[in-house]
Amino acid sequence: MTTTDDTIRDLLLKTRRIAVVGASDRPDRPSHGVLGFLLARGYEATPVNPTLPGQAIQGRPVAARLADAAPLDMVDIFRRSAEAGAVVDEAIALGARSVWLQLGVVDEAAAARARAAGLTVVMDRCPAIEWRRLGLPARIGP
């Protein structure tokens, strides 16, 4: 199922709290750059990485578990496709409104579970790329 441009635009402009699962402290990693991009756009973004709890990435304290970052609007997933389903299930259980599976992360069964639970799903895309492609403003509104 393809997510429309209107759905992506609406999601990016109405979301406020994002957990970035698999965030890296290494500046050369895409998750590090995307976290910085989201913060620069005005989101309250929390990096989630069980190997870095208590440290900071992009100036934000790292949560060990997704539950530690709740409440959430969106869960942005930088995990292997085989590991994404468990994160999606946790996002559903925590009451997130959307899940975003990054470029190369595809799990159709997990996406179907999320949609069935009422979540918006974006898969195999990057919010930074979509933001620019859609010509969205420099920052989200108040």
C-alpha positions in Angstrom: 0.0 0.0 0.0 1.4 3.4 -1.1 1.3 6.3 1.3 0.1 9.5 -0.6 1.9 12.8 -0.7 -1.0 14.4 1.2 -0.8 11.8 4.0 3.0 12.3 4.3 2.6 16.1 4.3 -0.1 16.0 6.9 1.9 13.6 9.0 5.1 15.7 8.9 3.3 18.9 9.7 1.1 17.6 12.5 3.5 15.4 14.3 5.3 16.8 17.3 7.0 14.0 19.3 9.2 11.5 17.5 11.2 8.6 18.8 14.2 7.7 16.5 14.8 4.0 17.2 18.3 2.9 16.3 19.7 6.4 16.5 23.5 6.4 16.3 26.1 8.6 18.0 28.3 8.3 14.9 27.9 11.4 12.7 28.4 9.3 9.5 25.3 7.2 10.1 22.0 8.3 8.5 20.1 8.0 11.8 22.4 10.6 13.3 21.7 13.0 10.4 18.0 12.4 10.4 17.7 13.0 14.1 19.5 16.4 13.7 17.2 17.2 10.8 14.1 16.5 12.8 15.4 18.6 15.7 16.2 21.5 13.4 12.7 21.4 12.1 11.3 21.9 15.6 10.3 18.3 16.6 10.7 17.0 20.0 12.8 14.0 19.0 14.2 11.4 21.3 17.0 9.0 20.2 16.4 5.4 21.3 19.3 3.0 21.5 19.8 0.3 24.2 23.6 0.5 23.9 23.8 4.2 24.7 21.3 5.0 27.5 22.0 8.2 29.4 24.4 9.5 26.7 23.4 12.3 24.3 23.0 12.3 20.6 22.5 15.7 18.9 22.2 17.2 22.4 19.2 14.9 23.3 19.4 12.3 26.0 19.2 8.7 24.7 16.4 6.5 25.9 17.2 2.8 26.4 13.8 1.6 25.3 10.9 3.0 23.2 8.7 3.0 26.3 11.2 5.5 27.9 10.5 7.9 25.1 6.7 7.9 25.4 4.3 9.5 24.9 4.9 9.6 21.1 3.2 10.7 17.9 5.6 8.9 15.6 8.2 6.2 15.8 10.9 6.5 13.2 12.6 3.1 12.7 16.2 2.7 11.8 16.4 -1.1 12.3 16.8 -4.1 9.9 13.6 -5.1 8.3 13.7 -8.4 10.3 13.7 -6.4 13.5 11.2 -3.7 12.5 8.1 -5.7 13.3 8.9 -5.9 17.0 9.3 -2.1 17.1 6.1 -1.6 15.2 4.3 -3.8 17.7 5.7 -1.8 20.6 4.7 1.5 18.9 1.1 0.1 18.6 1.1 -0.9 22.3 2.4 2.5 23.4 -0.3 4.4 21.5 1.8 6.0 18.8 -0.1 7.5 16.0 2.3 6.6 13.2 5.3 4.5 12.3 7.9 5.5 9.7 10.2 2.7 8.4 13.3 4.2 6.9 14.8 3.7 3.5 15.4 0.0 2.9 13.2 -1.1 5.9 10.3 -3.1 4.7 7.9 -5.3 6.7 4.5 -5.6 5.1 3.1 -7.7 7.9 4.1 -5.2 10.5 2.7 -2.4 8.3 -0.6 -4.2 8.1 -0.8 -4.7 11.8 -0.1 -1.0 12.4 -2.7 0.1 9.8 -5.2 -2.3 11.4 -4.5 -0.6 14.8 -5.2 2.8 13.2 -1.7 4.0 12.7 -0.4 5.9 9.7 2.4 3.9 8.1 5.2 5.2 5.9 7.6 2.6 4.7 10.9 2.6 2.8 11.2 6.4 2.8 13.1 9.1 4.7 11.4 12.1 6.4 14.3 14.4 5.5 14.0 13.4 1.8 10.2 13.7 1.8 10.4 17.1 3.6 12.5 18.5 0.9 10.7 16.8 -2.0 7.3 18.2 -0.7 8.8 21.7 -0.3 7.7 21.9 3.4 8.5 25.0 5.5 11.8 25.5 7.4 10.1 24.4 10.7 6.9 22.9 11.9 4.3 25.3 13.3 3.5 26.0 16.9 
